[in-house]
């Protein structure tokens, strides 16, 4: 299975930058292929199948979060 980033093509109903497809929230779906990912989006959003969905293969990555603190200066 692969991970796919899917976006809803239907226009947002409120004014925002969401009408720009690159600014839209991604839905990350594990599926056997692009068609299966599209079908999962259709299951989740059946009222938007006419507008369709954008499906892109996605390669996730591991993220390590670290806390960085500024050292107190003895000169202050």
N, C-alpha and C positions, 0 to 999 in steps of 0.2 A: 504494500500500500504506500501511497505517496500523499504528501500534504499539498493542498491547493488553497490559494487565496481567492475567494470569490467575493464579488461586489454586486450589489443590486443596481440594475440599469435604470429603474424607474426614477423619475425626478422626485426630489424631496418636495413636500408640500409647503414648507416654510422657506423664507428667504435666508439663504446661507451660502457658503462656498461649496456646499454639498452637491450643487449642480455640476461641479467639476468632478468628473469620475475619479481623478487621481487623489482627491481630498476625501473620498468616502471611506467609511469604516470597512475593514476587511473581515470576512467570516472565514476562519481557517478550518478546513474540512479534510479529514483523512478519507481517501477513496482509492479504488483500484485504477481509475483513469479519469480524464476530464469530464466525460459524459456522466459518470457516476456522481461526481462532485456537483455537476449541474442539476442532476436529478434530486440530489439532497437539498439544494437550494429551492428547487421547485416544490419539494415537500414542505419546507419551512415557510415559503412565501408563495402559495399557489395563486394568489391574486396578481402576481407580478410576472407570470410566465410569458405573457405577450411581449413585455419589454425585454425580458431575458436577463441573463446574468453574465458577468465577465468572469472567466475562470482562468487562472494562471497557475502554473506549477510553482510551488513555493519551496524554498530550501530554508528551513528553520536553522537557528543557530543557538548555541548555549550562551547564556549571559551570566556573568559573574558580577554581583553587586558588592562593592566594598565601601566602607565608610572612611572618609578622609577628613581629618580634623587638623585645623591650623594649630601649630605649636605656639604656646604662649612665649612671647619674647621677654627675656630678662632685662632688656635694655629699655623697656617702656616704663 
